[in-house]
Each structure stands twice: as structure tokens, then as C-alpha cells.
Amino acid sequence: MEKIVKTLKVRIKNEVLTRRKKERLRRITRRDTRIIEKYVKIIHHNRRRLCMKTKKGEIRVHRGKLDELTLTTSRLKKVEERRETVPHDLKRMFPYCSHDEFQECRDIAVQLYEQGYRPTPTRPQKKRPRRQLINKNRFILTNLPKEKNNSISRWWVGIRDSLDTWKRKTRYHQRLWLPLEMSTFHQKELKKGQIKSLELRYKRSTSEWWVYFQLEVLPPSSFPCPVDNSSSLPPAVLGVDLGINIPATGVLLTPKKKLTIKEIKFWHTKQWNRINHRYKLKHSRLQRKAALNDQSGKKHQIYRFLGLLRRRYRNVKRAYIHQFVSDVVHTIETYAQMYDLFVVVGYPKHIRDEKGKGKEKGKSTRYFRRKLHQWNFSLVLSLLRRALILRGFAPHRILIIDERGTSSHCSRCGKEVSRPVRGLVHCPSCNYTFHSDLTGARNIARKFLSHLFRPRATTITDYFTGQKFSLTYYTVCRGLSHWLQSQ
């Protein structure tokens, strides 16, 4: 079973913290930010020596070579393995930091650089939290028993205070103990998984410190092993087609030979369209004001309002995406109670290259291209897959395949179709008219079923994760072969 990483957010009791502890937290965070930015600049300056490209074109940074450029090792027992001098001696620049904390900052910098972050002289530094690992005893989480009458808090987290250690000239680090506001919900979530790391973050809007725990959760297995075919429920395949105007459309292929209204599902929210349109109008008005007030002194105020509006729009959009994913998951759970269900979702990976660039760019409007490039389909797929696995779905039951060509072919006879009206497709060969999103969802499920009957096929690949699953997991789906015939 695949493990899932969850984030648990716990508030620190800021009203109890002393002035010294707040100052220590602020200094540690600022120091870590400067070290991470320094690491990113060193990686970018020595990118030919440190970076390499994978077969997929992704950039990977060699951590061992980076340590040879930045960290000295003068305390090793073997003299021949010691590094007395390095080109970029970070221990000399930041004497208040320990060797383990340097490596944690290095991992964050490598992750940022691999994700596309590049240093610029004009960009202001953001506070970047350092992820502290528990497997090397970076921090301690303790729970005081009820017998000890502690009026402050029962839950405490102790982190390394290397600033105090350097002053005392000792090799053993001091602890900075922070009281946590732990509820029963947090305690239940901590029991579900294993803590791997934590991050300290400062929230400017409320002037509070928070702790983010990284939990590694093993989801419960609520489905029987499909190799044994022990399920007494009839098999079914749910094809899901993601869209821009209609967020998702689902078609359920069952042993029945006809579709009914119960097997067709649209996940659509009209309220989000109204909110999205209102935010876009406000954004365009502010941009117009900024262009007109170019020479006046009000331009910086308008840009500040633009930044606030973008952040608010991003938060509202993410909230609606989470609500939409929860609706999809609820529908899938109801189908799973009636059928031995397999979920197949189309992955529109190359749609931006096909519709938003090149020759196809002239066939689409500017408004459509803007909506296309603001479409967060990767976020939807990751949230959907994560939510289903946490509810007990096995990873091979959530398959993400390439959806190329599914909306341009008839779901009844398989030939190319035309679109006389937006939202409808018409097949001239069989004279069949159907909704375009339903056609795409039905063809996604048929594409999955057709792969099972290929003569030399032994595995099927998930396009989103790159995992390969054996076709023996899907032997129960061979009873749905009647959907591949022309109807």
C-alpha cells in the first residue's frame, strides 16, 4: 500500500512565549532564510558542475558535490577524508549554525532549485522555513502526564538552539521548548501516522507562530485483493473527463448494455463562475487604473491592491477546488458501495501545447487561451488521487491515462466527429448526437478497456505518477467488453 504524506498544523501558544523565545525564533528563521538563499546562489553559479538532466528533462542537483563546495569536515577521524578548506565556507559565514542545520537548509535549497526557483538581485527574500527531521533527533515532542499540574500546556516541542550552543562553546545543543495548543483532533491525527519532520512558520496577519508536522500515513485497506477476485459486487469502470467550463464529467460503465441517468454525473458549480467573473472584472479595472496613473504617485498603492486581490483570488479558488474534489470523492464512494469500482481519469497534459500555441493558437480566442493556462488540472488530479487513497482505495484502482483524441471520436462507433454547436458532437456515420464532455468521459473508460484486450500488453502505465500496474489486477473488467462494440 502506498504511503501518503499529510501536513498537520498546530498553533504555538504565542501569548505564553517569553520575549527571549520570540527573539530566538525570529533569529533562527532569518538565519535559515539567508543560508537557503546562499545555497541557491551557489547552485546556480556552479550549475554545470552540480546539475544533471534526467530522461524526462528534469533537473537534479548532486548533494554530495554541493557539500564539497560549502561544508568543511575537520572533525573526522580519518585524516585523508577531512576537508579543511572549501570554495564557499558557509560555516565561516554563519558560525551560529550547526552542521546538521546546514544540511537541512541545503535540502530545502535543492528542492527549490529543482522546482524552478532562480536567484534574482531584485527579488526580496521570503522567510523560508527549514524542515527539521526527527530521524536524526532534531526535535522532541513530549506529552506531560495529567498528574503534573502544568498550567501552561501539556504538549511541548523542543527544537535545537544552536545560537545558544555556539556561545557556550559546547558540542551538545541546547533545547528551545515551545508550548503547543494541541486539541483532541490533533492527537487523533498524530496516532494515524508517523512524524517525519516539522517546520516553524510565522503568520504575519495574526503575528503568531505555528508548527507544521509532516506525517507519513498508511491508508486503511478497505478493498479486497483484486487478484483473488473475491469481490461479490459487479465490476464497473468510471470514466472522468476534466474540463474548463464544466469542472468534471463522469460516465459509469456497468454490466448493463445501456446508460441511464444514474450512470451520468456532472460536477458543476455556477457560483464559482460568478465569483471568477467578478474577480476578473476587479483585476482588469485595477490594471487599467495603474496604466492611467503611471506618472502619479498612486501607482504603488494600486499595485499593492492588485497583490492583495491576487492572493485573495488564489485562496478562494483553492477552496472551491477542494470543495469540488470532495464532491467527486463522495460520488465515487457511493458508486463503490454498489460496484467493484475502477476510476479512470483523463490527463490533459498536452492540451496547452495543442490549443494555446502554434497553429492551433489562431483557432482559439484570447479569452479561451487565458482560461486554458489558468486551469489547475494537475492540482485537481493530485488532490483527487490523494483523497481516494486516504479513504482506502488501492493505487491501481485510480488510473490516470492520456485523454488525447477522446473528445474528437464518436463513443458509439469510434469514428471522427464534428462539433456543430458548442458542447455537442455529431457523428455523420451513425447519425448520433451526444454531449461532448460525456463523449470524452465515455471514451476514456473505453480506452482503458481496449488496453486490457491488447494481445501483447502485460502492464498499464499511470501517466500522472509513472507507475506500471499488471493487467492481472483488472481481470474482472473483462466482463465489460460489450462496451467496445459499436452500438
BELRAGI-V496045 format. One record per helix or strand of 2 or more residues. SS is the DSSP state (H for helix, E for strand). FROM is the first residue (numbers start at 1). TO is the last residue. If there is no record, write none. Layout:
ss:SS from:FROM to:TO
ss:SS from:FROM to:TO
This chain:
ss:E from:3 to:12
ss:H from:19 to:45
ss:H from:47 to:50
ss:E from:51 to:53
ss:E from:59 to:61
ss:H from:63 to:70
ss:H from:79 to:81
ss:H from:90 to:93
ss:H from:99 to:114
ss:E from:132 to:133
ss:E from:139 to:143
ss:E from:155 to:161
ss:H from:162 to:168
ss:E from:174 to:180
ss:H from:184 to:192
ss:E from:193 to:203
ss:E from:208 to:218
ss:E from:235 to:242
ss:E from:248 to:253
ss:H from:261 to:263
ss:E from:264 to:267
ss:H from:270 to:292
ss:H from:299 to:338
ss:E from:340 to:347
ss:H from:351 to:355
ss:H from:358 to:363
ss:H from:366 to:373
ss:H from:377 to:390
ss:H from:395 to:397
ss:E from:398 to:402
ss:E from:424 to:427
ss:E from:432 to:435
ss:H from:436 to:452
ss:E from:459 to:461
ss:E from:468 to:470
ss:H from:471 to:484
